[in-house]
Amino acid sequence: MSTNLYKRLKALLPDAPVLTGTVTVLHADGSADVAQDGGAGQLRVRNPLLQPSGARVYVQGGAITGPAPDLPYVLIEV
């Protein structure tokens, strides 16, 4: 019986979180700067979907994964 230890280890690790933000700057190399919601900072990520500047987007694993709805940001502390 063959077991791939790398696949088993990788299954234990969590997926990258899904973040939301607004595209602020487009770069010539196909990347974009995204301002995170709530003033959490800016990320430079890949932009394979060619989202325009000002678009609300989802970011996961260093890349824009799709458009996000334009809803107000609400922080709820528990």
mmJSON file of the N, C-alpha and C atoms, coordinates in Angstrom:
{"data_MODEL":{"atom_site":{
"group_PDB":["ATOM","ATOM","ATOM","ATOM","ATOM","ATOM","ATOM","ATOM","ATOM","ATOM","ATOM","ATOM","ATOM","ATOM","ATOM","ATOM","ATOM","ATOM","ATOM","ATOM","ATOM","ATOM","ATOM","ATOM","ATOM","ATOM","ATOM","ATOM","ATOM","ATOM","ATOM","ATOM","ATOM","ATOM","ATOM","ATOM","ATOM","ATOM","ATOM","ATOM","ATOM","ATOM","ATOM","ATOM","ATOM","ATOM","ATOM","ATOM","ATOM","ATOM","ATOM","ATOM","ATOM","ATOM","ATOM","ATOM","ATOM","ATOM","ATOM","ATOM","ATOM","ATOM","ATOM","ATOM","ATOM","ATOM","ATOM","ATOM","ATOM","ATOM","ATOM","ATOM","ATOM","ATOM","ATOM","ATOM","ATOM","ATOM","ATOM","ATOM","ATOM","ATOM","ATOM","ATOM","ATOM","ATOM","ATOM","ATOM","ATOM","ATOM","ATOM","ATOM","ATOM","ATOM","ATOM","ATOM","ATOM","ATOM","ATOM","ATOM","ATOM","ATOM","ATOM","ATOM","ATOM","ATOM","ATOM","ATOM","ATOM","ATOM","ATOM","ATOM","ATOM","ATOM","ATOM","ATOM","ATOM","ATOM","ATOM","ATOM","ATOM","ATOM","ATOM","ATOM","ATOM","ATOM","ATOM","ATOM","ATOM","ATOM","ATOM","ATOM","ATOM","ATOM","ATOM","ATOM","ATOM","ATOM","ATOM","ATOM","ATOM","ATOM","ATOM","ATOM","ATOM","ATOM","ATOM","ATOM","ATOM","ATOM","ATOM","ATOM","ATOM","ATOM","ATOM","ATOM","ATOM","ATOM","ATOM","ATOM","ATOM","ATOM","ATOM","ATOM","ATOM","ATOM","ATOM","ATOM","ATOM","ATOM","ATOM","ATOM","ATOM","ATOM","ATOM","ATOM","ATOM","ATOM","ATOM","ATOM","ATOM","ATOM","ATOM","ATOM","ATOM","ATOM","ATOM","ATOM","ATOM","ATOM","ATOM","ATOM","ATOM","ATOM","ATOM","ATOM","ATOM","ATOM","ATOM","ATOM","ATOM","ATOM","ATOM","ATOM","ATOM","ATOM","ATOM","ATOM","ATOM","ATOM","ATOM","ATOM","ATOM","ATOM","ATOM","ATOM","ATOM","ATOM","ATOM","ATOM","ATOM","ATOM","ATOM","ATOM","ATOM","ATOM","ATOM","ATOM","ATOM","ATOM","ATOM","ATOM","ATOM","ATOM"],
"id":[1,2,3,4,5,6,7,8,9,10,11,12,13,14,15,16,17,18,19,20,21,22,23,24,25,26,27,28,29,30,31,32,33,34,35,36,37,38,39,40,41,42,43,44,45,46,47,48,49,50,51,52,53,54,55,56,57,58,59,60,61,62,63,64,65,66,67,68,69,70,71,72,73,74,75,76,77,78,79,80,81,82,83,84,85,86,87,88,89,90,91,92,93,94,95,96,97,98,99,100,101,102,103,104,105,106,107,108,109,110,111,112,113,114,115,116,117,118,119,120,121,122,123,124,125,126,127,128,129,130,131,132,133,134,135,136,137,138,139,140,141,142,143,144,145,146,147,148,149,150,151,152,153,154,155,156,157,158,159,160,161,162,163,164,165,166,167,168,169,170,171,172,173,174,175,176,177,178,179,180,181,182,183,184,185,186,187,188,189,190,191,192,193,194,195,196,197,198,199,200,201,202,203,204,205,206,207,208,209,210,211,212,213,214,215,216,217,218,219,220,221,222,223,224,225,226,227,228,229,230,231,232,233,234],
"type_symbol":["N","C","C","N","C","C","N","C","C","N","C","C","N","C","C","N","C","C","N","C","C","N","C","C","N","C","C","N","C","C","N","C","C","N","C","C","N","C","C","N","C","C","N","C","C","N","C","C","N","C","C","N","C","C","N","C","C","N","C","C","N","C","C","N","C","C","N","C","C","N","C","C","N","C","C","N","C","C","N","C","C","N","C","C","N","C","C","N","C","C","N","C","C","N","C","C","N","C","C","N","C","C","N","C","C","N","C","C","N","C","C","N","C","C","N","C","C","N","C","C","N","C","C","N","C","C","N","C","C","N","C","C","N","C","C","N","C","C","N","C","C","N","C","C","N","C","C","N","C","C","N","C","C","N","C","C","N","C","C","N","C","C","N","C","C","N","C","C","N","C","C","N","C","C","N","C","C","N","C","C","N","C","C","N","C","C","N","C","C","N","C","C","N","C","C","N","C","C","N","C","C","N","C","C","N","C","C","N","C","C","N","C","C","N","C","C","N","C","C","N","C","C","N","C","C","N","C","C","N","C","C","N","C","C"],
"label_atom_id":["N","CA","C","N","CA","C","N","CA","C","N","CA","C","N","CA","C","N","CA","C","N","CA","C","N","CA","C","N","CA","C","N","CA","C","N","CA","C","N","CA","C","N","CA","C","N","CA","C","N","CA","C","N","CA","C","N","CA","C","N","CA","C","N","CA","C","N","CA","C","N","CA","C","N","CA","C","N","CA","C","N","CA","C","N","CA","C","N","CA","C","N","CA","C","N","CA","C","N","CA","C","N","CA","C","N","CA","C","N","CA","C","N","CA","C","N","CA","C","N","CA","C","N","CA","C","N","CA","C","N","CA","C","N","CA","C","N","CA","C","N","CA","C","N","CA","C","N","CA","C","N","CA","C","N","CA","C","N","CA","C","N","CA","C","N","CA","C","N","CA","C","N","CA","C","N","CA","C","N","CA","C","N","CA","C","N","CA","C","N","CA","C","N","CA","C","N","CA","C","N","CA","C","N","CA","C","N","CA","C","N","CA","C","N","CA","C","N","CA","C","N","CA","C","N","CA","C","N","CA","C","N","CA","C","N","CA","C","N","CA","C","N","CA","C","N","CA","C","N","CA","C","N","CA","C","N","CA","C","N","CA","C","N","CA","C","N","CA","C","N","CA","C"],
"label_alt_id":[null,null,null,null,null,null,null,null,null,null,null,null,null,null,null,null,null,null,null,null,null,null,null,null,null,null,null,null,null,null,null,null,null,null,null,null,null,null,null,null,null,null,null,null,null,null,null,null,null,null,null,null,null,null,null,null,null,null,null,null,null,null,null,null,null,null,null,null,null,null,null,null,null,null,null,null,null,null,null,null,null,null,null,null,null,null,null,null,null,null,null,null,null,null,null,null,null,null,null,null,null,null,null,null,null,null,null,null,null,null,null,null,null,null,null,null,null,null,null,null,null,null,null,null,null,null,null,null,null,null,null,null,null,null,null,null,null,null,null,null,null,null,null,null,null,null,null,null,null,null,null,null,null,null,null,null,null,null,null,null,null,null,null,null,null,null,null,null,null,null,null,null,null,null,null,null,null,null,null,null,null,null,null,null,null,null,null,null,null,null,null,null,null,null,null,null,null,null,null,null,null,null,null,null,null,null,null,null,null,null,null,null,null,null,null,null,null,null,null,null,null,null,null,null,null,null,null,null,null,null,null,null,null,null],
"label_comp_id":["MET","MET","MET","SER","SER","SER","THR","THR","THR","ASN","ASN","ASN","LEU","LEU","LEU","TYR","TYR","TYR","LYS","LYS","LYS","ARG","ARG","ARG","LEU","LEU","LEU","LYS","LYS","LYS","ALA","ALA","ALA","LEU","LEU","LEU","LEU","LEU","LEU","PRO","PRO","PRO","ASP","ASP","ASP","ALA","ALA","ALA","PRO","PRO","PRO","VAL","VAL","VAL","LEU","LEU","LEU","THR","THR","THR","GLY","GLY","GLY","THR","THR","THR","VAL","VAL","VAL","THR","THR","THR","VAL","VAL","VAL","LEU","LEU","LEU","HIS","HIS","HIS","ALA","ALA","ALA","ASP","ASP","ASP","GLY","GLY","GLY","SER","SER","SER","ALA","ALA","ALA","ASP","ASP","ASP","VAL","VAL","VAL","ALA","ALA","ALA","GLN","GLN","GLN","ASP","ASP","ASP","GLY","GLY","GLY","GLY","GLY","GLY","ALA","ALA","ALA","GLY","GLY","GLY","GLN","GLN","GLN","LEU","LEU","LEU","ARG","ARG","ARG","VAL","VAL","VAL","ARG","ARG","ARG","ASN","ASN","ASN","PRO","PRO","PRO","LEU","LEU","LEU","LEU","LEU","LEU","GLN","GLN","GLN","PRO","PRO","PRO","SER","SER","SER","GLY","GLY","GLY","ALA","ALA","ALA","ARG","ARG","ARG","VAL","VAL","VAL","TYR","TYR","TYR","VAL","VAL","VAL","GLN","GLN","GLN","GLY","GLY","GLY","GLY","GLY","GLY","ALA","ALA","ALA","ILE","ILE","ILE","THR","THR","THR","GLY","GLY","GLY","PRO","PRO","PRO","ALA","ALA","ALA","PRO","PRO","PRO","ASP","ASP","ASP","LEU","LEU","LEU","PRO","PRO","PRO","TYR","TYR","TYR","VAL","VAL","VAL","LEU","LEU","LEU","ILE","ILE","ILE","GLU","GLU","GLU","VAL","VAL","VAL"],
"label_asym_id":["A","A","A","A","A","A","A","A","A","A","A","A","A","A","A","A","A","A","A","A","A","A","A","A","A","A","A","A","A","A","A","A","A","A","A","A","A","A","A","A","A","A","A","A","A","A","A","A","A","A","A","A","A","A","A","A","A","A","A","A","A","A","A","A","A","A","A","A","A","A","A","A","A","A","A","A","A","A","A","A","A","A","A","A","A","A","A","A","A","A","A","A","A","A","A","A","A","A","A","A","A","A","A","A","A","A","A","A","A","A","A","A","A","A","A","A","A","A","A","A","A","A","A","A","A","A","A","A","A","A","A","A","A","A","A","A","A","A","A","A","A","A","A","A","A","A","A","A","A","A","A","A","A","A","A","A","A","A","A","A","A","A","A","A","A","A","A","A","A","A","A","A","A","A","A","A","A","A","A","A","A","A","A","A","A","A","A","A","A","A","A","A","A","A","A","A","A","A","A","A","A","A","A","A","A","A","A","A","A","A","A","A","A","A","A","A","A","A","A","A","A","A","A","A","A","A","A","A","A","A","A","A","A","A"],
"label_entity_id":["1","1","1","1","1","1","1","1","1","1","1","1","1","1","1","1","1","1","1","1","1","1","1","1","1","1","1","1","1","1","1","1","1","1","1","1","1","1","1","1","1","1","1","1","1","1","1","1","1","1","1","1","1","1","1","1","1","1","1","1","1","1","1","1","1","1","1","1","1","1","1","1","1","1","1","1","1","1","1","1","1","1","1","1","1","1","1","1","1","1","1","1","1","1","1","1","1","1","1","1","1","1","1","1","1","1","1","1","1","1","1","1","1","1","1","1","1","1","1","1","1","1","1","1","1","1","1","1","1","1","1","1","1","1","1","1","1","1","1","1","1","1","1","1","1","1","1","1","1","1","1","1","1","1","1","1","1","1","1","1","1","1","1","1","1","1","1","1","1","1","1","1","1","1","1","1","1","1","1","1","1","1","1","1","1","1","1","1","1","1","1","1","1","1","1","1","1","1","1","1","1","1","1","1","1","1","1","1","1","1","1","1","1","1","1","1","1","1","1","1","1","1","1","1","1","1","1","1","1","1","1","1","1","1"],
"label_seq_id":[1,1,1,2,2,2,3,3,3,4,4,4,5,5,5,6,6,6,7,7,7,8,8,8,9,9,9,10,10,10,11,11,11,12,12,12,13,13,13,14,14,14,15,15,15,16,16,16,17,17,17,18,18,18,19,19,19,20,20,20,21,21,21,22,22,22,23,23,23,24,24,24,25,25,25,26,26,26,27,27,27,28,28,28,29,29,29,30,30,30,31,31,31,32,32,32,33,33,33,34,34,34,35,35,35,36,36,36,37,37,37,38,38,38,39,39,39,40,40,40,41,41,41,42,42,42,43,43,43,44,44,44,45,45,45,46,46,46,47,47,47,48,48,48,49,49,49,50,50,50,51,51,51,52,52,52,53,53,53,54,54,54,55,55,55,56,56,56,57,57,57,58,58,58,59,59,59,60,60,60,61,61,61,62,62,62,63,63,63,64,64,64,65,65,65,66,66,66,67,67,67,68,68,68,69,69,69,70,70,70,71,71,71,72,72,72,73,73,73,74,74,74,75,75,75,76,76,76,77,77,77,78,78,78],
"pdbx_PDB_ins_code":[null,null,null,null,null,null,null,null,null,null,null,null,null,null,null,null,null,null,null,null,null,null,null,null,null,null,null,null,null,null,null,null,null,null,null,null,null,null,null,null,null,null,null,null,null,null,null,null,null,null,null,null,null,null,null,null,null,null,null,null,null,null,null,null,null,null,null,null,null,null,null,null,null,null,null,null,null,null,null,null,null,null,null,null,null,null,null,null,null,null,null,null,null,null,null,null,null,null,null,null,null,null,null,null,null,null,null,null,null,null,null,null,null,null,null,null,null,null,null,null,null,null,null,null,null,null,null,null,null,null,null,null,null,null,null,null,null,null,null,null,null,null,null,null,null,null,null,null,null,null,null,null,null,null,null,null,null,null,null,null,null,null,null,null,null,null,null,null,null,null,null,null,null,null,null,null,null,null,null,null,null,null,null,null,null,null,null,null,null,null,null,null,null,null,null,null,null,null,null,null,null,null,null,null,null,null,null,null,null,null,null,null,null,null,null,null,null,null,null,null,null,null,null,null,null,null,null,null,null,null,null,null,null,null],
"Cartn_x":[0.847,0.0,0.896,0.713,1.521,0.766,1.46,0.849,1.698,1.061,1.769,1.712,2.822,2.857,2.673,3.167,3.001,1.522,0.751,-0.691,-1.399,-1.014,-1.631,-1.31,-0.059,0.332,-0.386,-0.463,-1.123,-2.61,-3.249,-4.662,-4.902,-3.877,-4.015,-3.938,-3.325,-3.155,-4.434,-4.746,-5.962,-5.762,-6.867,-6.826,-6.514,-6.025,-5.767,-7.097,-7.131,-8.39,-8.838,-10.138,-10.702,-10.871,-10.228,-10.275,-11.068,-11.594,-12.274,-11.572,-11.672,-11.052,-11.412,-10.751,-10.997,-9.692,-9.752,-8.571,-8.251,-7.004,-6.617,-5.67,-4.761,-3.772,-3.602,-3.541,-3.235,-1.789,-1.054,0.342,0.477,1.521,1.744,2.046,2.523,2.862,1.652,0.441,-0.764,-1.144,-0.461,-0.826,-1.599,-2.122,-2.908,-2.699,-2.846,-2.859,-4.306,-4.566,-5.916,-5.892,-6.739,-6.899,-7.912,-7.487,-8.36,-9.429,-10.563,-11.653,-11.243,-11.748,-11.489,-10.124,-9.44,-8.132,-7.054,-7.191,-6.234,-4.94,-4.847,-3.618,-3.853,-2.746,-2.821,-2.048,-2.528,-1.876,-1.557,-0.417,-0.149,-0.372,-1.364,-1.791,-1.853,-1.894,-2.096,-3.531,-3.718,-5.048,-5.391,-5.609,-5.874,-7.216,-8.145,-9.464,-9.523,-8.393,-8.291,-9.38,-9.567,-10.538,-10.057,-10.943,-10.53,-10.293,-9.64,-9.409,-10.753,-10.911,-12.158,-13.112,-12.804,-13.691,-13.521,-14.62,-14.582,-14.307,-13.358,-12.92,-12.694,-12.704,-12.275,-10.828,-10.003,-8.597,-8.334,-7.683,-7.313,-6.007,-5.074,-3.818,-2.994,-3.06,-2.244,-2.787,-4.069,-4.671,-6.126,-6.596,-8.005,-8.792,-9.805,-10.575,-11.948,-12.382,-13.675,-14.171,-15.255,-15.832,-16.59,-16.583,-17.296,-18.438,-19.518,-20.622,-20.203,-20.801,-20.487,-21.404,-21.021,-21.796,-20.978,-21.636,-20.878,-20.108,-18.959,-18.131,-18.672,-18.906,-19.409,-18.507,-17.957,-17.134,-17.943,-18.089,-18.834,-17.861,-17.719,-16.843,-17.664,-17.127,-17.813,-17.049],
"Cartn_y":[-1.168,0.0,1.236,2.105,3.313,4.515,5.322,6.504,7.717,8.767,10.001,10.888,10.959,11.711,13.205,13.72,15.144,15.498,14.686,14.956,14.889,13.953,13.847,15.066,15.545,16.728,17.965,18.103,19.264,19.3,18.146,18.083,18.612,18.584,19.084,20.601,21.239,22.686,23.381,24.527,25.253,25.954,26.214,26.975,28.432,29.153,30.578,31.3,32.326,33.039,33.828,34.028,34.847,36.26,37.23,38.62,39.428,40.56,41.46,42.805,43.511,44.827,45.507,46.638,47.451,47.606,47.383,47.559,49.047,49.398,50.807,51.162,50.252,50.527,49.283,49.471,48.392,48.559,47.459,47.489,46.828,47.206,46.7,45.203,44.637,43.212,42.313,42.883,42.084,41.947,42.664,42.628,43.889,43.903,45.05,45.228,46.468,46.754,46.751,46.061,45.962,46.494,47.498,48.028,47.152,46.552,45.662,46.463,45.832,46.464,46.7,47.765,48.067,48.672,49.092,49.708,48.749,47.469,46.457,46.491,47.308,47.402,47.203,47.144,46.94,45.692,45.024,43.828,44.039,43.537,43.483,42.041,41.83,40.483,40.336,39.09,38.825,39.172,39.621,40.032,39.276,37.941,37.164,37.483,38.059,38.382,39.797,40.53,41.895,42.81,42.768,43.632,45.084,46.032,47.432,48.112,49.258,50.053,50.502,50.413,50.776,49.616,48.452,47.284,46.634,46.151,45.374,43.925,43.295,41.957,41.064,39.75,38.749,38.394,38.224,37.86,36.62,35.625,34.419,33.883,33.585,32.988,33.873,35.188,36.093,36.411,36.121,36.414,36.839,37.662,38.05,36.871,36.433,35.254,35.583,36.838,37.205,38.531,39.036,40.296,40.08,41.097,41.059,42.069,41.814,42.769,44.065,45.165,46.47,46.704,46.128,46.24,47.004,47.64,48.351,47.374,47.811,47.009,47.15,46.023,46.017,45.106,45.629,44.833,44.531,43.256,42.827,42.167,42.71,42.122,41.273,40.123,39.193,39.089],
"Cartn_z":[0.0,0.0,0.0,-0.98,-1.12,-0.554,0.247,0.837,0.485,-0.028,-0.338,0.899,1.619,2.864,2.641,1.512,1.221,1.088,0.384,0.227,1.576,2.42,3.74,4.597,4.531,5.285,4.763,3.451,2.848,3.198,3.345,3.712,5.121,5.969,7.336,7.412,6.421,6.431,5.988,6.601,6.198,4.85,4.16,2.918,3.243,2.238,2.412,2.631,3.494,3.741,2.514,2.403,1.333,1.882,1.236,1.66,0.635,1.051,0.126,0.149,-0.97,-1.049,-2.357,-2.582,-3.776,-4.535,-5.85,-6.695,-6.739,-6.386,-6.376,-7.514,-7.862,-8.904,-9.765,-11.088,-12.026,-12.494,-12.588,-13.01,-14.382,-15.112,-16.468,-16.495,-15.391,-15.365,-15.096,-15.049,-14.831,-13.375,-12.501,-11.086,-10.724,-9.51,-9.052,-7.561,-7.099,-5.672,-5.207,-4.104,-3.554,-2.131,-1.853,-0.498,0.224,1.326,2.083,2.82,3.035,3.781,5.22,5.804,7.206,7.449,6.386,6.554,7.003,6.673,7.108,6.313,5.266,4.489,3.007,2.271,0.833,0.455,-0.583,-1.102,-2.576,-3.026,-4.462,-4.881,-5.752,-6.114,-7.634,-8.096,-9.524,-9.891,-11.123,-11.591,-12.873,-12.769,-13.989,-14.638,-13.887,-14.427,-14.989,-14.913,-15.436,-14.883,-13.578,-12.922,-13.01,-13.3,-13.456,-12.111,-12.158,-10.963,-10.386,-9.076,-8.408,-8.215,-8.768,-8.651,-7.281,-6.713,-5.472,-5.854,-5.159,-5.547,-4.337,-4.601,-3.633,-3.954,-2.905,-3.065,-2.23,-2.848,-2.114,-2.69,-1.823,-2.255,-3.172,-3.0,-3.798,-5.173,-5.402,-6.704,-6.531,-7.46,-7.477,-8.023,-7.265,-7.667,-8.228,-8.089,-8.652,-8.125,-8.722,-8.252,-6.944,-6.099,-4.819,-4.87,-4.152,-4.133,-3.431,-3.833,-3.248,-2.056,-0.917,0.318,1.35,2.319,3.346,4.237,4.731,5.626,7.051,7.721,9.095,9.913,11.002,11.905,13.151,13.47,14.646,15.596,16.797,17.803,18.747,19.072,19.951,21.244],
"occupancy":[1.0,1.0,1.0,1.0,1.0,1.0,1.0,1.0,1.0,1.0,1.0,1.0,1.0,1.0,1.0,1.0,1.0,1.0,1.0,1.0,1.0,1.0,1.0,1.0,1.0,1.0,1.0,1.0,1.0,1.0,1.0,1.0,1.0,1.0,1.0,1.0,1.0,1.0,1.0,1.0,1.0,1.0,1.0,1.0,1.0,1.0,1.0,1.0,1.0,1.0,1.0,1.0,1.0,1.0,1.0,1.0,1.0,1.0,1.0,1.0,1.0,1.0,1.0,1.0,1.0,1.0,1.0,1.0,1.0,1.0,1.0,1.0,1.0,1.0,1.0,1.0,1.0,1.0,1.0,1.0,1.0,1.0,1.0,1.0,1.0,1.0,1.0,1.0,1.0,1.0,1.0,1.0,1.0,1.0,1.0,1.0,1.0,1.0,1.0,1.0,1.0,1.0,1.0,1.0,1.0,1.0,1.0,1.0,1.0,1.0,1.0,1.0,1.0,1.0,1.0,1.0,1.0,1.0,1.0,1.0,1.0,1.0,1.0,1.0,1.0,1.0,1.0,1.0,1.0,1.0,1.0,1.0,1.0,1.0,1.0,1.0,1.0,1.0,1.0,1.0,1.0,1.0,1.0,1.0,1.0,1.0,1.0,1.0,1.0,1.0,1.0,1.0,1.0,1.0,1.0,1.0,1.0,1.0,1.0,1.0,1.0,1.0,1.0,1.0,1.0,1.0,1.0,1.0,1.0,1.0,1.0,1.0,1.0,1.0,1.0,1.0,1.0,1.0,1.0,1.0,1.0,1.0,1.0,1.0,1.0,1.0,1.0,1.0,1.0,1.0,1.0,1.0,1.0,1.0,1.0,1.0,1.0,1.0,1.0,1.0,1.0,1.0,1.0,1.0,1.0,1.0,1.0,1.0,1.0,1.0,1.0,1.0,1.0,1.0,1.0,1.0,1.0,1.0,1.0,1.0,1.0,1.0,1.0,1.0,1.0,1.0,1.0,1.0,1.0,1.0,1.0,1.0,1.0,1.0],
"B_iso_or_equiv":[0.0,0.0,0.0,0.0,0.0,0.0,0.0,0.0,0.0,0.0,0.0,0.0,0.0,0.0,0.0,0.0,0.0,0.0,0.0,0.0,0.0,0.0,0.0,0.0,0.0,0.0,0.0,0.0,0.0,0.0,0.0,0.0,0.0,0.0,0.0,0.0,0.0,0.0,0.0,0.0,0.0,0.0,0.0,0.0,0.0,0.0,0.0,0.0,0.0,0.0,0.0,0.0,0.0,0.0,0.0,0.0,0.0,0.0,0.0,0.0,0.0,0.0,0.0,0.0,0.0,0.0,0.0,0.0,0.0,0.0,0.0,0.0,0.0,0.0,0.0,0.0,0.0,0.0,0.0,0.0,0.0,0.0,0.0,0.0,0.0,0.0,0.0,0.0,0.0,0.0,0.0,0.0,0.0,0.0,0.0,0.0,0.0,0.0,0.0,0.0,0.0,0.0,0.0,0.0,0.0,0.0,0.0,0.0,0.0,0.0,0.0,0.0,0.0,0.0,0.0,0.0,0.0,0.0,0.0,0.0,0.0,0.0,0.0,0.0,0.0,0.0,0.0,0.0,0.0,0.0,0.0,0.0,0.0,0.0,0.0,0.0,0.0,0.0,0.0,0.0,0.0,0.0,0.0,0.0,0.0,0.0,0.0,0.0,0.0,0.0,0.0,0.0,0.0,0.0,0.0,0.0,0.0,0.0,0.0,0.0,0.0,0.0,0.0,0.0,0.0,0.0,0.0,0.0,0.0,0.0,0.0,0.0,0.0,0.0,0.0,0.0,0.0,0.0,0.0,0.0,0.0,0.0,0.0,0.0,0.0,0.0,0.0,0.0,0.0,0.0,0.0,0.0,0.0,0.0,0.0,0.0,0.0,0.0,0.0,0.0,0.0,0.0,0.0,0.0,0.0,0.0,0.0,0.0,0.0,0.0,0.0,0.0,0.0,0.0,0.0,0.0,0.0,0.0,0.0,0.0,0.0,0.0,0.0,0.0,0.0,0.0,0.0,0.0,0.0,0.0,0.0,0.0,0.0,0.0],
"pdbx_formal_charge":[null,null,null,null,null,null,null,null,null,null,null,null,null,null,null,null,null,null,null,null,null,null,null,null,null,null,null,null,null,null,null,null,null,null,null,null,null,null,null,null,null,null,null,null,null,null,null,null,null,null,null,null,null,null,null,null,null,null,null,null,null,null,null,null,null,null,null,null,null,null,null,null,null,null,null,null,null,null,null,null,null,null,null,null,null,null,null,null,null,null,null,null,null,null,null,null,null,null,null,null,null,null,null,null,null,null,null,null,null,null,null,null,null,null,null,null,null,null,null,null,null,null,null,null,null,null,null,null,null,null,null,null,null,null,null,null,null,null,null,null,null,null,null,null,null,null,null,null,null,null,null,null,null,null,null,null,null,null,null,null,null,null,null,null,null,null,null,null,null,null,null,null,null,null,null,null,null,null,null,null,null,null,null,null,null,null,null,null,null,null,null,null,null,null,null,null,null,null,null,null,null,null,null,null,null,null,null,null,null,null,null,null,null,null,null,null,null,null,null,null,null,null,null,null,null,null,null,null,null,null,null,null,null,null],
"auth_seq_id":[1,1,1,2,2,2,3,3,3,4,4,4,5,5,5,6,6,6,7,7,7,8,8,8,9,9,9,10,10,10,11,11,11,12,12,12,13,13,13,14,14,14,15,15,15,16,16,16,17,17,17,18,18,18,19,19,19,20,20,20,21,21,21,22,22,22,23,23,23,24,24,24,25,25,25,26,26,26,27,27,27,28,28,28,29,29,29,30,30,30,31,31,31,32,32,32,33,33,33,34,34,34,35,35,35,36,36,36,37,37,37,38,38,38,39,39,39,40,40,40,41,41,41,42,42,42,43,43,43,44,44,44,45,45,45,46,46,46,47,47,47,48,48,48,49,49,49,50,50,50,51,51,51,52,52,52,53,53,53,54,54,54,55,55,55,56,56,56,57,57,57,58,58,58,59,59,59,60,60,60,61,61,61,62,62,62,63,63,63,64,64,64,65,65,65,66,66,66,67,67,67,68,68,68,69,69,69,70,70,70,71,71,71,72,72,72,73,73,73,74,74,74,75,75,75,76,76,76,77,77,77,78,78,78],
"auth_comp_id":["MET","MET","MET","SER","SER","SER","THR","THR","THR","ASN","ASN","ASN","LEU","LEU","LEU","TYR","TYR","TYR","LYS","LYS","LYS","ARG","ARG","ARG","LEU","LEU","LEU","LYS","LYS","LYS","ALA","ALA","ALA","LEU","LEU","LEU","LEU","LEU","LEU","PRO","PRO","PRO","ASP","ASP","ASP","ALA","ALA","ALA","PRO","PRO","PRO","VAL","VAL","VAL","LEU","LEU","LEU","THR","THR","THR","GLY","GLY","GLY","THR","THR","THR","VAL","VAL","VAL","THR","THR","THR","VAL","VAL","VAL","LEU","LEU","LEU","HIS","HIS","HIS","ALA","ALA","ALA","ASP","ASP","ASP","GLY","GLY","GLY","SER","SER","SER","ALA","ALA","ALA","ASP","ASP","ASP","VAL","VAL","VAL","ALA","ALA","ALA","GLN","GLN","GLN","ASP","ASP","ASP","GLY","GLY","GLY","GLY","GLY","GLY","ALA","ALA","ALA","GLY","GLY","GLY","GLN","GLN","GLN","LEU","LEU","LEU","ARG","ARG","ARG","VAL","VAL","VAL","ARG","ARG","ARG","ASN","ASN","ASN","PRO","PRO","PRO","LEU","LEU","LEU","LEU","LEU","LEU","GLN","GLN","GLN","PRO","PRO","PRO","SER","SER","SER","GLY","GLY","GLY","ALA","ALA","ALA","ARG","ARG","ARG","VAL","VAL","VAL","TYR","TYR","TYR","VAL","VAL","VAL","GLN","GLN","GLN","GLY","GLY","GLY","GLY","GLY","GLY","ALA","ALA","ALA","ILE","ILE","ILE","THR","THR","THR","GLY","GLY","GLY","PRO","PRO","PRO","ALA","ALA","ALA","PRO","PRO","PRO","ASP","ASP","ASP","LEU","LEU","LEU","PRO","PRO","PRO","TYR","TYR","TYR","VAL","VAL","VAL","LEU","LEU","LEU","ILE","ILE","ILE","GLU","GLU","GLU","VAL","VAL","VAL"],
"auth_asym_id":["A","A","A","A","A","A","A","A","A","A","A","A","A","A","A","A","A","A","A","A","A","A","A","A","A","A","A","A","A","A","A","A","A","A","A","A","A","A","A","A","A","A","A","A","A","A","A","A","A","A","A","A","A","A","A","A","A","A","A","A","A","A","A","A","A","A","A","A","A","A","A","A","A","A","A","A","A","A","A","A","A","A","A","A","A","A","A","A","A","A","A","A","A","A","A","A","A","A","A","A","A","A","A","A","A","A","A","A","A","A","A","A","A","A","A","A","A","A","A","A","A","A","A","A","A","A","A","A","A","A","A","A","A","A","A","A","A","A","A","A","A","A","A","A","A","A","A","A","A","A","A","A","A","A","A","A","A","A","A","A","A","A","A","A","A","A","A","A","A","A","A","A","A","A","A","A","A","A","A","A","A","A","A","A","A","A","A","A","A","A","A","A","A","A","A","A","A","A","A","A","A","A","A","A","A","A","A","A","A","A","A","A","A","A","A","A","A","A","A","A","A","A","A","A","A","A","A","A","A","A","A","A","A","A"],
"auth_atom_id":["N","CA","C","N","CA","C","N","CA","C","N","CA","C","N","CA","C","N","CA","C","N","CA","C","N","CA","C","N","CA","C","N","CA","C","N","CA","C","N","CA","C","N","CA","C","N","CA","C","N","CA","C","N","CA","C","N","CA","C","N","CA","C","N","CA","C","N","CA","C","N","CA","C","N","CA","C","N","CA","C","N","CA","C","N","CA","C","N","CA","C","N","CA","C","N","CA","C","N","CA","C","N","CA","C","N","CA","C","N","CA","C","N","CA","C","N","CA","C","N","CA","C","N","CA","C","N","CA","C","N","CA","C","N","CA","C","N","CA","C","N","CA","C","N","CA","C","N","CA","C","N","CA","C","N","CA","C","N","CA","C","N","CA","C","N","CA","C","N","CA","C","N","CA","C","N","CA","C","N","CA","C","N","CA","C","N","CA","C","N","CA","C","N","CA","C","N","CA","C","N","CA","C","N","CA","C","N","CA","C","N","CA","C","N","CA","C","N","CA","C","N","CA","C","N","CA","C","N","CA","C","N","CA","C","N","CA","C","N","CA","C","N","CA","C","N","CA","C","N","CA","C","N","CA","C","N","CA","C","N","CA","C","N","CA","C","N","CA","C","N","CA","C"],
"pdbx_PDB_model_num":[1,1,1,1,1,1,1,1,1,1,1,1,1,1,1,1,1,1,1,1,1,1,1,1,1,1,1,1,1,1,1,1,1,1,1,1,1,1,1,1,1,1,1,1,1,1,1,1,1,1,1,1,1,1,1,1,1,1,1,1,1,1,1,1,1,1,1,1,1,1,1,1,1,1,1,1,1,1,1,1,1,1,1,1,1,1,1,1,1,1,1,1,1,1,1,1,1,1,1,1,1,1,1,1,1,1,1,1,1,1,1,1,1,1,1,1,1,1,1,1,1,1,1,1,1,1,1,1,1,1,1,1,1,1,1,1,1,1,1,1,1,1,1,1,1,1,1,1,1,1,1,1,1,1,1,1,1,1,1,1,1,1,1,1,1,1,1,1,1,1,1,1,1,1,1,1,1,1,1,1,1,1,1,1,1,1,1,1,1,1,1,1,1,1,1,1,1,1,1,1,1,1,1,1,1,1,1,1,1,1,1,1,1,1,1,1,1,1,1,1,1,1,1,1,1,1,1,1,1,1,1,1,1,1]
}}}
